[in-house]
Structures are given as structure tokens and as C-alpha cells.
Amino acid sequence: MQIELIQEVLTEIHNHTIDILSRRGFRFSWPEAVEIFKKHGFRTSDDIVYFTGDQVEEALASVPSEVTILARDPQHSLKLDLDTVAFGLGRSAIYMLDIYGGHRQSTMADLIQASKLAQQLPEVQHWQPLVFPNDIPNEHVPMALTRTMLTYQTKPDLIAGPRELGLVLLAFGGVKTKDAIEMSRKGYSYGQATVNVLSPLTLPESACRLLVEFVQIGLATQITPMPLAGSTAPCTLMGVVIQQNCEVLAPLVLSQLVNPGCPMLYGNMGSGSDMRSMGGSFGSPESRLVEQIAGKMAKHYGLLSRGGIGITDSGYEGFQAGAEALLQAQNAIACRSNLAIGMGIMGGYMGASLIKIMLDAELVNYVRSFYRKIDLTEKSTAADIIADMSFGGNYVTSAHTLNHCRREHYAPELFERKTAESWKQGAHEEFMNTVNEKVDKELDAYVPPVVDKALAKELDLAYRRFLPDNLMFDEA
């Protein structure tokens, strides 16, 4: 998509969105959600709600373009505006990879390790549950995830539901609901939340309930459809973008009817499809194009957004994984995805590895270096030094080189610049071992967050109301 055409394209996407929402409508599978729309004068038919352009634009106008997502350690709080990009772990992988390429079902021990690593790495700015622990009964997973999150790290939390939100507010020192609401009116949110749309054009009852619960307290909430081209969305990429836009804006309108001014994030997760298997092609260039156009759409509306970082369809940390992960890391900066989620994820969201978290951290530093502002001062141009240099000379020992080499050139911590001969002699295995050793080093250096003893006891009692004793294990 040529950048000079984007503004015209964004207007066309918006116009098609309003036409679809006014003619076809959007399905809310919870009668109470439909009643909210009725009370505000929206046209409805059973569980379908129809929107006018004015109704959508009024809601868009009330959503703030800035929010501070609070962390229990204030130094990790995230102040988001339209230009901020904050990277975080991926979510809910069902298997883990090891250094040898083997994989197994993910466990609670894996989640604990990932959470410790996230706490250690400055490149990881917000917590997500990297894996779905298969050794925990499904009914206990949300609470087990929350306990792990609150025990092992202090970066901005992900809220699973109202019950878990209560524990997060307790972990903040016993914040009352009314105080959280008041703080939200001042631009602060006690964590982040996600509401998933069912493509095409449906918000299920469970998601409706969560959305209303989250926005009532003013929680920064991501609306995240995942339309797949040719499967749950039209085959054309523009069709995916337009459907995704409908699927973000309709729930967003509901959020502003419930609590005008509640911070909402535009979920940008539409994807291409592998038309041979009909699976999502999440690491494909098509997915990055959808992401790019939709990212522009979010900014066109003045909305904060959720995007991705490091997603690959590859099942191991090879060339494909690096290429796809880097392309999305670059896209995150280019789209200004305010919450970029996905570090450590592989296999099209199904797999994860601690090594991949470390490699994605290196990618974060690469793309931040690539998109940095170039120094255009007279000293940076070095014109006088070039003019004074002898023909055939070099700058290796010049004072200018010594003064600029450390800040002008990014020195990778993990990526290597070795000769071909060294690679023949097993440098690849050496490299993977080096990354694995870095993982071990960070985990060995991990220091548990300091928690007030009285608060820790209160939290432990709260966990035990929801989790059986055999799920209260602590170390990985």
C-alpha cells in the first residue's frame, strides 16, 4: 500500500464500515447489551444492533488517546500516547520448545519461568501469560495465571475477569473500586484487559459481560477480533481490514455508552490465511499489510492500539522465525502499536520458548535502533573531518570515532558477526547455547518482588479461596 494513498483508503474503509454497521448491523449475544443500546436510541432487531455514522463518531470522540497503565512497581508504569510503543510477552501457547527443537505441553512451571524472565528483561514492558498451563484444570487457569502474575513480576498486569481484577486491586495495596473508577477519570488504569470478538461481526455473551464489567471500572481494554482472510473474513486483505474495523467499532460504541471516556485500544490482529490448509498465516506479508493499514486506521481515529511483536509460523528458532519476527517488530514501530504482544511466541501462536523471548528482546533493540532519530548536528555530519582526511586514510583512531562509536552504533548482545569459517565449525550450535546460557543467567539473577508481609498474607488467603492446595506451588 503506497503511503500517499493511505488517507483516501482510510476514508473509504470508514465509509464502508458505517454502511455495513447501518445495513447489516452487529450481533451482541447478550440481551442486557442490546438493552443498553435500546436505552440510547439505537435501532435493534433481536440481538442485532444497527449503527449510524453519527453514533459511531460520537463514541470515537469520547475515547481518550492517552492512558497510563499502572504497575505495582511505579518505575514500570506505562504512559501510552499515540506514539508510544511498548513490547510484551505473547499469550496462551499450548506447547514449549527446548534448545534442541523438541516440544512438549506447556505447564505452570513454564509460565513461572517466563514471568521471571519478563521481570528481568527491560525490553519486556508488560506481562502476558506466555503459555496455557496444561497441568492446571481449566476452571482454575485464570486464577492460577493471576497468582503467577502477581507473585513473580511487577510490570503492568493483564486482567482476566472481575474476580481477578479484585485481586489485582488488592495487590496494589487494597485499592477500592470507587477509587479505581476515580483514577480512571484522571487517565490511569490498574492494568489492561482484553475482550475477544467472534468473527464475523459477533460479540459473544461472555465477551459482552466482560466488556461491561471492565469499562464500568475504567479499565484500559483491548477489543481484539482476529478475522482470517478467506475463512472468517473475506479473502481480500481490504475485506479483512474493513470487517476488523466493524468488529472493533461496534463494541467500542457499547463501551462508551456504559462509561464515556473509558480508554479503549483498537485490536489489530487480522490475518492472512494459508489457502492450502485454511489455517491462519500469522507470520505472512499479507498479515503485516493488514496490520499496517489497520494501524493507520487506529491512528486516523485517534485510538490507542494493540498489535504484535515477533509472531512467526515457524516451529523453531530458524531463518523463517527470525525473518517473520523481525518484519512484525518493524511493523510494530511503523504502526505505533501501543501495546505490542507476542515476544516468545512461535508456531502461529501455538508454541513458545524462553530462547525466543531472549531473541525477540534483541529484535526490540534492533528495531528501536533502526527507527531512532538521526543526529543532524554539525558534529554528526563530520563534513570538516572528511574534508581534512588524507586520500586513502582511515578514521579508526580519530577522536571523532572515539567520541561517537558507542552511541552511534548498536552493539548486539546476542547476534553475531562471525566469519563463514567459524559458522562451518559449529557456530550455530554455539550461538544457541549462548542464548540459552543468557536465559539461565537472567533466571539465576532473578530477585522476587518485595511485598509487604501483611499484604502477602492477605493475598495468600485470597488465592486459597479459589485454588486448591495442590495448585499453590511456587517455584519452577
N, C-alpha and C positions, 0 to 999 in steps of 0.2 A: 504494500500500500504506500503510494507516494505521499510524503508528508504534506505537500502543498494541496493535496486533495482532501485531507482529513476533515477540515471544517465542514465542507459540503457533505461529506459522508456522515459525520456526526448528526447533522441536522436531519438527514434522510433516515438514519436509524431512529432518532427520536420520533419523527412523524409516523413511521411505520409502527413503532411501539404503541403510540397513542391510538392509532387506528385499530390495532389488534385488541388492546385492552378495552376499547369502547365497543367494538363489534363482537368479538369472541368472548371477552371477559377473562376472569381468572378464578380458579376454583379454590375456595377455602373450606377444608373438610372439617370444620368445627362450627356448629350453629352460633356459638357466642361471638365468634369473629364476624360472622355475617351480620349479627345483630348490631355490632359496633358500627359497621358501615351503614346499616339502615338508619340508625340514630343520627348519622351525619348527612343524610340525604342522598346516599348513593343508590343507584338502581341495582336491584338484585333479583335473581331468579333461582330459588332453591339455594344451592351452595355456590352459585356463580355470582361474582361481583363485577360490575361494569364501571369503567372509569372515564372521566372526561379529561381533556388536556389541562384545564384549569385546576382540577382536583389533584392531579399529579404534580403540577408545578407548585401549587401551594404547599404540598408536603415537602418537596425538594427544597423550597425556600426556608423551611424551618429546621433543616438538618444542619448542625454545625460542621464547619470544615476544620476544626481543631478539637483535640481532646487530649488530656493527659491520662494515660493508663497507669495507675499507681502500682508500685511494687512494695512488698513488705520491707525490703531494703531500699530506702529512698533513692540511693545512687543508681538503681536500676529502673526507676520510673521512666516511662516513655512519653515524651511530649510530641504528639503527632500533629503535623500540619500537612498541607497538600504536597509538600516537597520532601517530607521525611520518609526514609526507607529503613525499616527495622527487620532484621532477619531472625528466624526462629526455627526450631525443630519441625520435622514432619509429624504426621499423625497416623496412628492406628495400623501400622504394618502388622501382618499376621505371622511373618517368619523373619528370622535373623540370619545373617550371613556371617561366616567366620573368615579369617585371613586366608584360608585355603579354598574358599569358594563353596564350602559346604553350607547347607542351610537346615534349619530346624524351626519348630514352632516357637514363637516368642513367649516370654514368661515375665512375671513380675520382677524377677531379678534383672532382666534386660532393661526394663523400664527404670529401675532404680539406677543402674549404671548410666543410662542415657541422661537421666536427670542430674546426676553428679557431674557428668561431662558438660552438660549445658550450663551448670552453675560455674564451672571453671573457665569456660571459653568466653572471652569478651565479644566474639563475633556472634554468639547466640544471645539475642536480646530479649526473647520472650519464650516461655515454656509451652510446649505442646506434648501430648502423650505419644511419643515416637512409636510405641508398639501397643498392640492389643494383647494383654496377657492371657494366654490360653490356659494357664493353670488356675484361673480365678473363675468361679461360676458367674455367668453373665449378669445375674441380678446384683452382684456385688462389685462389678467392674467400675462403675462411675465413682463410688465411694473409695475404692482402693486406689484409683488414679488420683483422686483428690488428696488422699492421705500422703501418697508418694510425693506429689507436687508440693504440698505444704511442709513436708518433712525434710526434703533434700535440696530445695532450691528457694531463692528469694526474688526471682525475676517475675515480671507480670504474669499473673495466673490465667488459666483458661477455666471458665465456669461451665460445668456440665449441666447443672439444673438448679432449681430453687433450694433444694436441700444442701447441695454442695456450696451454693452461694452463702448460705448461713455459716458454714464452716470457714469459708474464706474471710468473711467479715469478723468472725471470732478470732482468726489468726492475725488480723490487723489490730488486735487489741480489744475486741469486743465492740466493733462499730455497730450502732443501731441502724435499722433500716431507714428510719426517718432522716438520720444524719447522712447516710449514703445518698439518699434522694437529694438532699440539700447540696451535697458536694457535687452531684451530677449537674446541678443547675449552675455551678461555678466552673464547669468544664473538667471535672475529674471523674474517673470511673475506677471502681475497685475490681480491676481485671477486665477480661474480654470474654465474649461469648459467641457462639455460632448457632445459626438456625439454617437447616438444610431444606432447600426446595426440592420437590419431586418433579422432575421434568417429564412431560411438558406441562407447564402452567398450573401447577398444583402445590398448595401448601398443606401437608397432611395435618391431621388433628394434633398430633404430638408436637409438631413444629409450631402450630398456631399457639398452643398453650405456652410453649417455651418463649416464643416471641413476646407475648403479652406479659409474662412474668418478668422477663429480662428488662423490657423497656419501662415497665412500671417503676423500677428502681433506678432507671437511668444508666443501665449497663451498656458500654460500647459493644454493639452487636454486629457481627458479620452476617449478611444474607448471602448464602452460598449455594446457588444452583450449580449443577455440573452437567449441562446438556452435551451430548455426544453426537457429533455430526453423522447423519445417516442412520442413527439409532434412536435416540430420544430427542433429536433435534433435526432440522433439515440438513441435507447433505452438504449444502454450500456453506462456506465459512461465514458469509454475511448473514445467512439464515440463523446460524448458531448465535452470532452476536446479537441479533435482534430478539431472538427468543430469550436469551440470557438477560437482556435488558428488561424485557417484560417481567421476567421472574425475579429480578431484583426490585423493580419499582413498585410492583403491586404490594408485596409485603412491607416495603418501606412506607407506603402510604398508611397501612394499618398501624405501623409503629408510631407515626406522628399523630394519628387520631387518638391513640392511647396516651401518649406522652410527648407533646410537641417539644422539639428541641433535644430529644434523646439522640445521642451520637450513634450513627449507623455507618457501616462500611460496605461498600459495593464489592460483592464477591465475584472475582474474575477467575473462573475455573472451567469455562467451556473448553471443549477439546475436540480434536480431530478423531477419526476412527480408522482402524485398520480394516479396510473393506473386505479383506480375505477372511478375517476371523470375527469381525464385528466387535472386537474389543477396543477400548479407548487407546489412542496413540498419544499418550500424555507427554512424551518427550519429543514429539514431531515438530517440524517447522510450521505445520498448519496450526497446531495448538499455540505456538508462540505468536502467530499472526492474529488469532482470535484474542489472545491476551493483550496484544499491543493495541488493537482497535478498541477493545472494551476498556483498557486502561485509560485511553484518551477520552472515552465516553464518561468515565467516572469523573475525570478532572473537568470535563465540559460542564457537568452538573455541579461541580464544587464539592464532590463527595470524597471522603477518605475511602481507601480501597484495600482489599485483601488480594494478594497474588501469591506467586510461588517462587521457590528457590531450589535449584538442584534436582528437579524431577527428571528421572530417566526411566525408560522402559527396559533398560538392560538389567540383567540379573546379577551382574558382578561389576567390580570396580575396574573396568577396562576402558578402551578408547571410546566406545559408544557412550558409556556412562559419563565420562569427562566432557565429551562434546555436547551432549544434551544438557547436562547440568550447567555448564558454562553459558550456553545460549539462554537458559532461563535466568541465570544470575544476572546476565547483562540486561535482559528484558525487565527484570525487577527494578533496576535503577532507571532504565529508559522510561518505563511506565510510571515510575514513582509509586510502586506498590507499597503502601504504608505499613502493612503487616505482610511480609513475605514468609511463607510457611513451606517447609519441605526439607530442611537440612537433615541428612542421614537416610533419606528415602530412596529406594530402588525398586526395580521390577514393576513399574507402573502403579506405585502406591502400595504394593503388596509386601515388599521386603524392606529391610533396613539393616544398617550395620554401624557400629561405633567408628570404624575406619572411615566410612562415608561421611559421618559428621565432621571428622577432622579434615577430610579433603574438601568438603563444602566450605569449611571455615577459611581454608586457603583461597577458594574461589571468591568468597566475600571480599577478602583483602585485594585480590586481583582486580575485581570489577570496581571497587571503590577507588583504587589507584588509577584505573583506566578513565573513570569519569570525574577525576579531580579537576579543579580549576588550574589551568596552566598559568604560571607566573610570567607576566608580560612586562616586568620592570626592566630597566636598562641593564641591570646586573645579569638578568636571566638571558637576555638576547646575546650577551657575550660578543657583541659586534667589535668592540675595541680589541678584545683578546684575539679574535680571528684575524683582524687586520694586522696585528703585531706578530702573529706566529710565522716562523720561518717556513718556507716551502719544504714539504716533506717532514716537518717536525711532528710532535705529538703533545698532547695535553695531560699525560699521565701524572706528571709531577707538578703541574701548575697549581698555584694557590686556589684558583677558581674551581678546579676539580675537587680539591680537598674540602672546600667550603660547601660544595653543592652535592657531592656524590651520595651522601646518606639520605638527604631529604628528596632528592630529585629522582632517585631510582629505587623501586620497590625490591627488597631482598626477600625472596620467598623463604618461608621457614621449612617447607617440606618439598616443594617441587625442585627438581634438579636440572642442572645444565652440564651434563657429562658428555664425554666423547662416545662415539659409536662403539669403540673398542671396549669401553667399560660396560656398556649395555650387553655386549656379547658375553661378557664374563659374569653375568648374573645380577646386573644392577637392578633389574626389575624386582626380583625377589628381595634384594637388599632394600629397595625403596619401600616395598610393602611392609617389611619388617620394621623399618624406621618409623613409618606411620603408626604401626601397631605399638611400638615402644613409646611413641608420643602419647597415645591413648592411655597406656599403662601409667606413664609419668603423671599425666593430669589426674588420673583417678587416685594415684598414690598421694598426690598433693592436696586432694580434696579435704576441706575442713567443713564439718556440718555447721549450718547456720545456728547462731546463738539465739535461743528462745528463752524468754522469762520462764522460770520454773513453774510458777503458778499458772501461767498461760499454757505451758506444755502439758501440765496435768489436766487442765480443763479440756484441751483439745483431745487428749488421750481418752478421757471419759466420753467425749462426744463420738469419737470413732467407734468405741466399743458398743455404742447404742445401735450401730448399723453393721458392724463387721464382726463375724465370729472370731474367737481367739486364734484359730489356726490361720487366719488371714492377716494377723497383726505382726507378721515377721518384718524385720527391719533391714537386714544387710544383704548385699549382693556380692 
